[in-house]
Amino acid sequence: MAIFPKNFLWGGAVAANQCEGAYLADGKELNVTDVSVGLMNDPDLKWNPDNGRWEPDLKPEKVYLSHEGIDFFHRYKEDLALMGGMSFKAFRTSISWGRIFPNGDEEEPNEAGLLFYDRLFDEMLKNGMEPVITLSHYETPLHLVTEYGGWMDERLIGFWLRYVETVFKRYKDKVKYWLTFNEINNILRPGIGFAAGGILNIHPGDTSRPNADLTEQMIYQACHYIFVANAKTVKLCHEIIPTAKIGCMLSLSGLATYPYSCNPDDVMGVLEHQRKQYFFTDLMCRGHYPGYIKRIWQERGIEIKMKDGDLDIIRDYTVDYIGFSYYRSAVLKSGKAMKQDTGGSVGIDNPYLSGTSPEPWKWPIDPKGLRYICNLLTDRYNMPLFIVENGIGLDEMPDDNGKIHDDFRVSYTRDHLLQVEESIKDGCNIMGYLYWGPIDIVSAGTGEMRKRYGFVYVDRFNDGTGTLQRLKKDSYDWYRHVIETNGESLHE
Ligand code: BGP
């Protein structure tokens, strides 16, 4: 008996900065991901005391794999045909803001950039896939952060709205599903905040490294401007494309955080940790600042500058659905700091889980955590949910017969899809499932190719060598069959 709805959006997801390459083609300028090898490493920027600016300081000995990515910019027809070969109903990627407004503060858009995405979306539609488009997947133009400090400057709202209005008008007949800021809750996570939030302290006291002295005051002020921009984006989207659906996008592995024990401090610690994620969905789904954040601000002396009308626009324009990524769960023991990476939160080991992804990443594997957060979100917001990232990175190579038997990926994906099915039975309204990285791409966290997510292998390596040839793994046909049976083959 089919559990997945007939119109379930089966597919996959990537991000422009992790696959396109062509990082300076057709007028595009540097964005925040172009100056880092992975988000978990500091950006290569150097303080220039002569002009009081942070400037790019790319290291000749480093390999910035994202600069060429997997050359999706030139090979997207072949790649989308491969995705269509799995009967994808939807394909998520991002528009690289810097292709449309290279420095971010131009008056007029870059036509060459607009043309690229016209062709890309046409190709998706030709292959039977609905484009699901992220407006910013960590891709703030670098100039906006080095010149203005990024989202810490209210002018970003205007630059952003000029960008989104341009692309809404340009692609209104091609794109029905939009996401605003990828994993915007990562702005609170040290290190990832530079890219996730597009924020940089341009009046540093400590110039030893970028954002060495970023404060919570600065981050939460940036959050406010982002919430205002998000609401105005929802308003623009509904006005320009009335039939479109626009969602927020959060990294929600951190919501699947379990208490180490029945110690009330562990339980309260989990509540506070979950509220670090809920803070963003509360603002973008409920439309007001909750009491718990007001207490945090008051106790920490944080005062947010707000304009008349800000709170009204946030209240009146909440998103249509919650898009989120889920990779794994975590365990919180009070008194032990939680760490973060691109997969979510990292606490202490959970002895009850079946295992982890292989060395060196060792991400815990917890399919039930996905059902847990789908139910938490439904209970709190009762809104449509869209799983726009879930997947596993493995260190793989073709065998002597040119095959890749990725049973590990098949079992990971099956186990998580079975929990999606359980969530639907629980009454959760789940719009779709987009497997993260259906083709090998550059890792966000570590900037490496070695961490392969794909159903399709790409011949490129951490040292930048490789033919870029594509090769189907065993999981390619398995996932196609799941989609063609609308999930029923999960029980075969
Ligand atoms: C999320 C990002 C994606 C993706 C994923 C996996 O944070 O939205 O860009 O990369 O993490 O992380 P990684 O690539 O570091 O394995």
Residues whose N, C-alpha, C, O or C-beta is under 5 A from the ligand:
A	BS01	BGP	A15 E183 T342 G343 G393 V442 S443 A444 G445 T446
